């Protein structure tokens, strides 16, 4: 089955066309700067080289159409007609408490996603725009929604509730939802496969760390706790996000500097984290280079970044009553060998032992980086959210044909 996977942002559309019979990615790329004159489509050609087309697309419908036309282009495309696309899978950021699994897109589902606009005002409207574009261009092709929050719907109330008056949860849905769920689900399942162990018997901590980051406690294949909350701001220190912070510090700054809610949103989402502390960048490669050059603020930013990860790994091991596996994924988790070593080194008391030589050369490949004698297995597993979306889409669409 050929599945088109779409990830629609406010001004971009990323895509992959995946043959789920072979798990082969047939095409991939994305449209950026939708609505601007300098908008463009970038994609991989069949020979593996990359190309950019300047298009200046006015909206998401035009962007999706450009993607479809590129897929069927006689020179750089990989299919002959739109009819070869069996289904479309959409990444949807926020499903609230309404969706604990992927679902077939219907009018009712669309309305329920719209009901979550208040929880994800930047993401869900864009996701709906992508769904509506496919509906207009490929009206007979089934569509499936795969939610970032769904995997975390197994969290118990003691993990997802905030200690604020209960009516704010009951009336306004204020609770911890968690994100990166598709990634945490994929890497936890894949780690179990690599180890040859049933996931139902494993206690894992999965670390999806990059410019954005979250950590999840996966007990028996189910998320029981995760670091992100109502929004992706809670939890780890990230590229430009604060992560955990005393709410009193926010109200103090608002009062002292006359900051508005919008000012605070900008502060905690775009001006903080690694970039805010270092004053250099949100790119961990640049931070590591600055550390090696002796920059003290870069060293502080890196130390803080790694300590937050360490705290969550330790807390989740305690919460689960033990730990069998640690998984690193995401841009930093897959490639920054120093971060992995510095997080694992203090965990020796728990039986974590990594092979430093193997860790030092492992970048972006599936590898067990712990020693054979390590009681806790440590793995690097590159995430593949698009493949997970494609597989979910195939499972749901296949049932329609029975």
C-alpha positions in Angstrom: 0.0 0.0 0.0 1.3 3.4 -0.9 0.7 5.9 1.9 1.3 9.7 1.7 2.3 11.0 5.1 1.8 14.8 5.7 3.0 16.9 8.5 1.4 20.4 8.1 2.7 23.4 9.9 1.5 27.0 9.9 3.6 27.8 6.8 5.1 24.5 5.8 4.1 20.9 4.7 6.5 18.0 5.1 5.8 14.8 3.3 6.9 11.2 2.7 5.4 8.7 0.3 5.9 5.2 1.9 5.3 1.8 0.4 4.1 -0.1 3.6 4.5 -3.5 1.9 8.3 -3.0 2.0 8.6 0.0 4.4 10.5 1.8 1.6 10.4 5.6 1.4 9.6 6.3 -2.2 9.8 10.1 -2.0 10.2 12.8 0.6 10.5 16.5 0.9 8.6 19.6 1.9 7.1 23.0 1.1 8.3 26.0 3.1 7.3 29.6 3.3 3.7 29.0 2.2 2.0 32.3 1.4 5.3 34.1 0.6 6.7 35.0 -2.8 9.9 33.1 -2.0 8.2 29.9 -1.0 9.7 26.7 -2.3 9.5 22.9 -2.6 12.6 20.9 -1.7 12.7 17.2 -2.3 14.9 14.1 -2.9 15.1 12.9 -6.4 15.0 9.2 -7.2 18.8 9.1 -7.5 19.1 10.5 -3.9 20.2 14.0 -4.9 18.3 17.0 -3.6 16.5 19.7 -5.6 14.7 23.0 -4.8 11.8 24.4 -6.9 10.9 28.1 -6.3 7.1 28.2 -6.4 5.6 31.0 -4.3 2.5 29.0 -3.2 -0.4 31.0 -1.8 -1.9 28.4 0.6 -1.8 24.8 1.9 -4.0 23.5 -0.9 -1.6 24.9 -3.5 1.3 23.4 -1.5 -0.3 19.9 -1.4 -1.1 20.2 -5.1 2.6 21.0 -5.8 3.6 17.9 -3.8 1.2 15.7 -5.7 2.3 17.1 -9.1 6.0 16.5 -8.1 5.2 12.9 -7.1 3.8 12.3 -10.6 6.4 14.4 -12.5 7.8 12.2 -15.4 11.3 13.3 -14.6 11.6 13.5 -10.8 8.4 11.7 -9.7 7.9 8.1 -8.5 4.3 7.4 -9.4 2.4 7.7 -12.7 -0.9 9.1 -11.3 -2.6 10.2 -8.1 -4.6 6.9 -8.2 -1.6 5.1 -6.9 -1.9 6.9 -3.6 -4.0 4.5 -1.5 -4.4 6.7 1.6 -3.0 9.7 3.4 -1.8 9.8 7.0 -1.7 13.1 8.9 0.3 14.0 11.9 -2.1 15.8 14.2 -0.4 17.5 17.2 -3.2 17.6 19.8 -6.0 15.2 20.3 -6.8 16.2 23.9 -8.6 13.4 25.8 -10.7 12.5 22.7 -8.2 10.3 21.0 -6.1 7.5 22.5 -5.3 6.0 19.1 -5.1 6.8 15.4 -8.5 7.2 13.7 -10.1 7.4 10.3 -10.8 11.1 9.4 -14.5 11.9 9.4 -16.5 15.1 9.7 -16.9 14.2 13.4 -13.2 13.7 13.9 -12.4 17.0 12.1 -14.8 18.8 14.5 -13.2 17.2 17.5 -9.7 18.3 16.3 -11.1 21.8 15.9 -12.4 21.6 19.5 -8.7 21.3 20.5 -7.7 24.5 18.8 -7.4 26.3 22.2 -4.9 23.7 23.3 -2.7 23.9 20.2 -3.5 27.2 18.4 -0.4 27.1 16.2 -0.5 23.4 15.2 -4.1 22.0 15.0 -5.5 24.6 12.6 -2.6 23.9 10.2 -3.2 20.1 10.6 -6.9 20.7 9.6 -5.8 22.8 6.7 -3.8 19.8 5.3 -6.8 17.5 5.8 -9.1 19.9 4.0 -6.5 20.2 1.1 -6.5 16.5 0.6 -10.3 16.3 0.8 -10.5 18.9 -2.0 -7.8 17.4 -4.2 -8.2 13.6 -3.5 -11.8 13.3 -2.4 -12.0 9.6 -2.7 -8.8 8.8 -0.8 -9.2 7.8 2.8 -7.4 9.8 5.4 -6.1 8.9 8.9 -5.2 11.1 11.8 -2.2 10.1 14.0 -2.0 12.2 17.2 1.2 13.3 19.1 -0.7 13.1 22.3 -2.4 9.6 21.8 0.4 7.4 23.2 0.3 9.3 26.5 -3.4 8.8 27.1 -2.5 5.7 29.2 -1.0 8.0 31.9 -2.8 7.6 35.2 -4.5 10.7 36.7 -1.8 11.0 39.4 0.7 11.6 36.6 -1.3 13.9 34.3 -3.1 16.1 36.9 -1.8 19.5 37.9 -2.2 20.6 41.6 -4.6 23.4 40.8 -8.4 23.6 41.6 -10.0 20.5 40.0 -12.6 22.6 38.1 -9.9 23.9 35.7 -9.3 20.3 34.6 -13.0 19.4 34.5 -14.1 22.6 32.7 -11.0 23.7 30.7 -9.1 20.5 30.1 -6.0 21.8 31.9 -3.8 18.8 32.5 -0.6 17.2 31.2 -1.0 15.7 27.7 2.5 15.1 26.6 3.9 15.2 23.0 6.3 13.3 20.7 4.0 10.3 21.4 4.4 8.8 17.9 8.2 8.9 18.3 8.2 7.4 21.9 5.9 4.6 20.7 8.1 3.8 17.7 11.5 3.8 19.5 10.2 1.8 22.5 8.7 -0.9 20.2 11.8 -0.9 18.0 14.1 -1.2 21.1 12.2 -4.2 22.3 12.6 -5.8 18.8 16.3 -5.1 18.7 16.7 -6.7 22.2 14.5 -9.6 21.3 12.4 -9.1 24.4 8.6 -8.7 24.8 7.9 -5.1 25.4 5.3 -6.1 28.0 8.1 -7.2 30.3 10.3 -4.1 29.9 10.6 -0.9 31.9 12.0 1.8 29.6 12.9 5.4 29.6 12.8 6.9 26.1 14.7 10.2 25.5 13.5 12.1 22.5 16.0 15.0 22.7 16.7 17.7 20.1 15.8 21.3 19.7 12.5 20.2 21.4 12.7 17.4 23.8 10.7 15.0 26.0 11.3 11.9 28.1 8.8 9.2 28.7 8.4 6.4 31.2 7.3 3.3 29.2 6.2 0.5 31.4 5.1 -2.7 29.6 4.8 -0.8 26.3 2.5 1.9 27.8 3.3 5.5 28.6 2.8 6.1 32.4 4.5 9.5 32.6 6.1 12.1 30.3 7.9 15.3 30.7 5.9 17.7 28.5 2.6 18.9 29.8 -0.4 20.9 28.6 2.0 22.5 26.1 5.4 21.4 24.8 7.0 24.0 27.1 7.1 21.9 30.3 9.9 19.5 31.2 13.4 19.4 29.7 15.5 22.5 29.0 15.2 22.8 25.2 16.8 24.8 22.3 14.7 27.9 23.0 12.1 26.7 25.6 12.5 27.1 29.3 11.3 23.7 30.3 10.4 23.4 34.0 10.3 26.8 35.8 8.8 28.2 39.0 5.5 29.8 37.9 6.2 32.4 40.5 9.3 33.5 38.5 7.0 34.2 35.5 4.5 36.3 37.5 7.5 38.1 39.1 8.9 39.1 35.7 5.4 40.1 34.4 5.0 42.4 37.3 8.5 43.8 37.3 8.8 44.4 33.6 5.1 44.9 32.7 5.1 41.9 30.4 1.9 40.7 28.7 0.8 37.1 28.2 2.1 37.3 24.6 5.5 38.6 25.9 5.7 35.6 28.3 4.8 33.2 25.5 7.7 34.6 23.5 10.1 34.5 26.4 9.4 30.9 27.4 9.1 29.5 23.9 11.6 31.4 21.8 14.1 33.3 23.9 15.0 30.8 26.6 16.6 27.3 26.9 20.0 26.7 25.5 20.0 29.8 23.4 18.9 32.0 26.3 21.6 30.7 28.7 24.5 30.5 26.2 23.7 33.7 24.2 25.1 31.8 21.3 22.7 29.4 19.6 20.0 26.7 20.1 22.1 24.3 18.0 23.9 21.8 20.3 26.7 21.4 17.7 27.5 25.1 18.1 27.2 24.8 21.9 29.7 21.9 22.0 32.1 23.8 19.8 31.9 26.8 22.1 32.4 24.6 25.2 35.5 23.2 23.6 36.7 26.7 23.0 36.3 27.5 26.7 33.1 29.6 26.7 31.7 29.5 30.3 28.1 30.3 29.4 28.1 27.5 26.7 29.4 25.1 29.4 26.7 26.2 31.8 24.0 25.7 29.2 25.3 22.2 28.3 25.5 21.2 32.0 22.0 22.4 32.6 20.7 20.6 29.5 22.3 17.3 30.5 21.2 17.6 34.2 17.6 18.0 33.3 17.7 14.8 31.2 19.5 12.9 34.0 16.9 14.0 36.6 14.0 12.7 34.5 15.7 9.4 33.7 16.3 8.9 37.4 12.8 10.0 38.5 11.1 7.7 36.0 13.2 4.7 37.0 12.0 5.3 40.6 8.4 5.8 39.4 8.5 2.4 37.6 10.3 0.6 40.4 13.2 -0.3 38.2 14.7 0.2 34.8 15.6 -2.2 32.0 16.3 0.0 29.0 17.2 3.6 28.1 16.7 4.7 24.6 18.1 7.9 23.0 16.5 9.4 19.9 16.0 12.7 18.2 18.6 15.0 16.7 20.7 15.3 19.9 19.9 11.8 21.2 21.0 10.2 18.0 24.1 12.3 17.2 25.6 14.0 20.3 27.8 11.4 21.8 28.9 13.6 24.7 25.4 14.2 25.9 24.7 10.5 26.0 27.9 9.7 27.9 27.4 12.5 30.4 23.8 11.4 31.1 24.7 7.8 31.5 27.9 8.2 33.6 26.1 9.2 36.9 23.7 6.2 36.5 26.4 3.6 37.2 24.8 3.0 40.6 21.7 1.7 38.8 23.7 -0.7 36.7 24.1 1.5 33.6 27.4 0.9 31.8 28.0 2.2 28.3 30.8 1.2 25.9 32.5 4.5 25.6 34.3 3.6 22.4 31.1 2.4 20.8 29.2 5.4 22.0 31.8 7.7 20.6 31.3 6.5 17.0 27.6 5.9 17.0 25.7 8.6 15.2 22.2 8.2 13.7 22.3 4.4 13.6 20.5 1.7 15.5 23.1 0.5 18.1 23.2 -1.0 21.6 25.8 1.2 23.2 25.8 -0.4 26.7 28.4 -3.1 27.6 27.4 -6.8 27.7 27.5 -6.7 31.5 25.3 -3.6 31.9 22.2 -4.4 33.9 20.4 -1.6 32.0 20.6 -1.8 28.2 21.2 1.6 26.5 20.3 2.0 22.8 20.4 4.6 20.1 17.3 4.2 17.9 16.7 6.8 15.2 13.0 7.7 15.3 10.7 7.2 12.3 7.4 8.9 13.0 6.4 8.9 9.4 6.7 5.1 9.2 4.6 4.8 12.3 2.0 7.1 10.8 2.1 5.1 7.5 1.6 1.8 9.3 -1.3 3.1 11.4 -2.9 4.4 8.3 -2.5 1.1 6.5 -4.0 -0.8 9.5 -7.0 1.4 9.6 -7.6 1.6 5.8 -7.1 -2.1 5.4 -10.1 -2.8 7.7 -12.3 -0.6 5.5 -11.8 -3.1 2.6 -12.9 -6.1 4.5 
